[in-house]
Amino acid sequence: MIDESSYDRIRMAQWLAGRARSDGLRRRDVLRALGVAGALAVVPAMSAVVPAVPAAAAGPIVKPLPPELFDVFGGNAEMRWESMRDQGFHTPVDRFFVRDHTATALVDPNTWRLRLFGAGLRGAPSRENAVEFSLARLRRLPSVSVSAFVECAGNGRSFFATQQNTPVPGTQWRLGAVGVARWRGVRLATVLRLAGLRASAVDVLPEGLDAEFVSNGVNLGHVRRPLPIAKALRDVLLAYEMNGEPLPPDHGAPVRLVVPSWVGVANIKWVGDVEVADTPLFSPFNTQLYRLYGPRYPAEGAPVTTQNVKSAFELPWQGATLAAGRTHLLRGRSWSGNGRIRDVRVSTDGGATWRRAHPRTAQRGGAAWLPWELPWRPEPGTYELIAAATDETGATQPTEVPFNTGGYLYGAQVRHAVTVA
């Protein structure tokens, strides 16, 4: 199934019937995490791991992080939106955001191996007899290129506090934890079939080679999150190039997963082992973390899967100033995990009136974004700009989103202050 919300309910029913398995969790932990035992999961208090305010120096990230391109949050770096104003459709690697659970892993591409195993494969039931692919072997397979965004599930988290007065812990991203790249690699479906995929396979569990993740004193192991086999076979990519160059370390070298339209945690970087299971799987990264808990959500929470609709102006968040007496082109980008952006409306007076923005490109890839612009000739004063996009399914940006304890999926309209002088 492509819709993980539906599949999540099936996983739970199979777990209760004894036909699902947890990875790194006791049965009691899964029941508690999903609300079955009458208790909520451990709230993902990421502020214990990642600072809530930008650090003065770059954390454990390899590439340079100049302040004109990034706001740095310890081991994470957010793209500054004004740095995209004169850029093309894709986000340059030098300003692509970085989200690490621990630190950037440095993996030797010559010794790296992709290892596939599990009961969902013929002849490779365990790690000891895994089917292996070297980088050279992957490069010999038929390749595809995909323009797709990767976005942290917590992108926009800071606006729960600043726009809705409901602060949540964790990295206080604005909207710069997103980027669109041209990814090249091999379809995961191709590799799964070469590895001997069984018809009985239901879940794929890729695991990263970065350090094990510790949250609030609990070791949750390597980052890993199950994918339903239908999604794995549909459009998931094992990417080894980014914007025409070998994948850089901060973005998952030598190989990462690209899972179009799904939240960033599904796009496993530095992928190594891949389990293919014939029973549904749980991991801490779809139970204790990356679920929606709050008064508007069911007790067992809701899975964080497909990204929602968002828009951002290519302007600084603080101190944005424009000159009076001339026409400016307000520029921005909108994207959605549901598909293509159909329409973008912009208000320059805090939502009192709206005008339709003009697309800047004919490229409207369903897993990418739509750059747009709007001419504006303002008088001196202080303004609140708002952009609201609608995608091809009719989903649009509301004025407010329901609170959740993890601060995930903030997709409401965001007010952007600008001074004209």
N, C-alpha and C positions, 0 to 999 in steps of 0.2 A: 504494500500500500504506500502511496506517495504522501498521504495525509497522516502525519505522525500523531495528531490529536486522536484520530480514530484508532490508529494502531496502538497507541498508548493504553487505551482501554482494553484492547485485546490482550496485550502483554500482561496487564494486571490480572485479568481473568485467568489467563493461563498460569500465572504465578500462583494464584490461590488454588488452582487445581493441581499444583505440583508439576507443571509442564513448562516452567521457565526457570532460568538460572541467573543468579547475580554474580557479578565479577568484582571481588574485593569487598563485598557486603555480606553480612549475616542475614538470614531470613528475617529476623526481628528488625534489623536496620531498614530493610526495604519496606516492610509493613509500616513501620513508623514513618519513614520518609514519604510514603504515599498516602498517609493518613488513615490506613486501614485499622491501626491499633488505637485510633482516637487521638493521635498526637501528630503535630506537624514535624516536618523534617528539620534538621539543623539549619537555622537561617544562615544563608551564605554571607557571613560577616567578613567580606573580603578586605575591609579596612584594616584587619589585623595583619594582612600580608602586603597590601599595596597602599602607599600613602594617599590620602584624600586630597592633597594639594600638590601642585607641581614641585618636583625636587629641583635643587639648584644645579645639580650636575646629572649627566646621563647615567642611567643605571647599567645593568648588565646587557647592554645592546651594542652590537658591533659597529654599525654604520654611524657616521657623524650625525649629530642632532642639533644643528644650528638653531638658535632661538627664533629666527625669522621664518623657519619652516615648522617647528614643533613646539608644543607644550609637553614637558616631560613629567611623568608620574612614576618615579622610581624606575621599575623595569618595563614601563609602558610609555609610549610616545604618541601623542595625538597630533595629527596634521592640522596646521593652521589654514583655515579656509581661504584667507586672502592670498596664500601662496599658489592657489589654483587658478587665479584670475586670468593669467595669460597662457595657460597650459591647454593642451589639446584634450581629446576625449579621454585618454587614459591618464591615470595618476603616475607621474614619474616615480621610479623606485626611490630616488633620494628624498621624497616627501611622503611616501606611503607609510601609513601608521604602523606601529608595532604593538602587538599585544602578546605578552608571554606570561604563562602561569608561574614560571620560575626564572629562567634566563635563556638567552639565545644559545642553542646547542651548536657545537662545531663538529660536524660529522665528515669523516673522510669519504669522498665520493668513490674512491677506488676500492675501499673495503666494504662500503655500505651494501646491504642486501635487504630486499623486500621479501619477507617470509610469510607465506600463507599456509594456514593449517586449520583444522577443525572438522567436526562431524559433517559439516556441509560440503566437504570436498572428498573426492574419491582418492584413497591412498595416502592421505595426509591428515590423520586424525589428531595428531599432537604436534607440539613445537619441535620435538625430536626428529620428526620426519617431514618437516615443512617443505613446501615447494618454494624455491628461491629464484629471485630475479635480481641480477646486477643492474646497475645503471646503464651499462653498455647494452645489455639485452633489452631493456625497456626502450632504449633509443632505436633499436632495430625494428620495433613493432610499429604498425601504422599509427601515426600521430594525428592529433586534431588540435586546433587552436580555438579558444573560447574567450570572448570578452565578458567578464563577470565581476561583480563586486564581491568583496569580502568585508564583512562588517561585524564588529563586536556586538554581542547581545546586549551589552550595557551602554551602547552608543546613545548619547543624550541623557544619561542618568542624572546629571547635575540639575536638569530642568524639573525633576520631581521636587527639588527644594526651591529653586528660584522662580518657577512659574506656577507651582501648585502647592507650595508650602508643606510638602510631605517628604522631608529629606530621607535618604537611604544611604547606607554605608557602601563603600566600594570606590573604585576609581571614578572620579567626577568628570567623566567625559562630557564635552559639549556635543558636537556632531561630527568631530573629525576622526572618529574611530571607524572610518570606512574608506575604501579605495577601489577603483576599477582598474584592472590590469588585463593585458592580453596574455592569457595562460596557454602554454603549449605542453602537451604530454600525451599520455595513453589513457584511453578510457578504462576505468576500473572494471567495467564489464568484460573487456578483452582479456585482462589478466585473470579475472576470476574463471572465465571459461577455459583458458589455457591451463589453469591450475586444477581443473577437474571439478567444476561446480556441479553439485547434485541438485536435483529438482526439489529435494527436501529442505534446502537452505532457506532460512527465514531472516537471519540477522548477520550483519557484517560489523566486526568490532576492530577498527584500526587503532593503533597505539603509537604515540609519539616517543621519540628517543631522547627528549629533553629530561631533565631531572624530575624525580618524583615530587609531587605537589603536596605541601603540608598546609592545612588550613586549621587555625585555632588549635594547634598542637596535634592534629590528627593527620596521619599520612594517608592520603587518598590515592597514592600510586601515580603512575604515568597518566598523562592526559589521554583519555579514550572515551568514546561515546558511540553506542551502537547506531547503525543505520539499517532501516528496513531494506531487505534485498531488492524490493522494487525501485527504491530510490538509488541504490548502489548501481543497479543495471541501467538506469535511465539516463543520467547525465553527469555522474561523478567522474572527475578527472584525477589521474595521478600526474601532477604537473612537475616538470623539471626545468621549464623556462618561464620567465616573467618579462613581458615587454621586449621579447626578442633576445634576451640575454639569459645565461644560466641563472637559475634561482639563487638569490643571495642568502647568506646564513640567517639573517633576521626574519626572512620570509619562508623558511622551511627547507633549505638546501640539505641534501641534494634533491629530495622529492617530497612533495606535500600533497594533501588532498585538496581539491577545490570542489565544493558541494554547492552548486549554484542556488542562490536565493535562501539558503539556510543560514542560521546564525554561525558566527565565526568559530565557535568551539567545535563544530562538526568538521571544519576544514583543517584536519589534523596536520600540524607541521612536523617535519623531520620524521615522517611516517616510517615505521620499521616493521613490526609484526602486525598481521591482519588475521584475526580469527573469523572463520566462516562457520556459523552455528546452525544447527537444525532445530534449536529451541530459542525462544525469545530471550534476550539478554537485558540486564540492567547493569549500570555502573554508577559510581558516585556522581558522574557528570551528567546524568539525566534523572537523578533522584535527589540527592542532597544539594546539588547545585543545578542551576539552569532549569528551574521550574518556577511557575508563577504562583506565589502564595499571597493571600490578602483577602480582605472582606468581600471582594467581588468575584473571588475564585472559589472553586470547590475545595473541600477540606484536603483532598489528595493532591491539590495543585494541578496546574496545567503545564504540559511540556512547552519549552521554548524552542521553536523550530524555525518556521518561516519568518523572515523579516517583514516588518510592516512598512507603510508608506512614510517617507521622510523627505524634507526639503531643507536646503541650506543656501544662504547667500555667500558669495565669494567676497566677504568683507570681514575685517577683524571683529571679534566679539566685544572688545573693549576699546573705546576711543575711536570708533569709526567716524570719520569726518569727511564731508564732501563740500566742495566750494559752491557758494550760491551764484546765481546769475548765469548758469550754463546747464545744458542738458547732459545728464549722466545716463549711462547704460547700466542699470542694475542687473547683475548677472548671478546666476546660481545653478544648482543641479538638484534634481529630484529622482528618487528611485523607489522601488518596491519589490519585495520578494514574491508578490503575486503575479507579476508580469509587467508589460510595457506601461509607461506613463502616458495617459491619454490627454491630460489637461493640467495646466498649472495656473493658478490665480495668485496675484500679488496685491497686497494692500500696503499703501504707504502712510495710512492714517490710523493704524491700530485696529483695523478690521471694519471701519465704518464704510468704506467703499473698496471695490475690487476691480482689477483689470486683468485680462488674460495675457500671460507672458508668451513670447515668441520662441520657438525652438531654435537653437543655434546649430543644430546638425540634423541630418536625416537619419542618423544612426539611433535607433530606439530599441536596442537589444533588450529582451525581456529580463535578462539577468544582469543588466548594467544600469546606467542612469541616463537621464535626459538633461543635457545642458540647455539653459534658456536665458533670455534677457528681456528687459523692458526699459524703454526710454522714460526718463523722469527729470523734470525741470522744477526743482523745489525752491521755495523761498527760505530765507534764514529761519532757523528754529530747530527744535528737537522732534524727532519722529520715531515711530515704532513701525518697522517693516515686518510684514508677515508673508510667508509663502505657503500655499496649501495646494498639494497635488492630488490628483485622482488617477488611479490606475485603470487598466482595461477591464478589471472585474467590478469596477464601481467603488472600490474601497478608497476612502479619502482620509484626510487628516482632520481629526476632530479638534475641538478647542481644549479638551482635557482627556486624559487617559486614566483608567483605573489604577490605583496604587498597588504595587507589589513589593514585597520585602527585599527582593534582589535588585530592584531598579532596572529591570529588563524592559526592552521594547518600548521605549518612550517615542511614540509616534504622533504626538499632538502638534498643533501649530505652535511655532516658537516665535516670540516677539524679539526682534533684533533692533536695539537702539542705535540711532544714527543722528549725528549733529550736522546741521548745514550752516556754514558761516561764510 
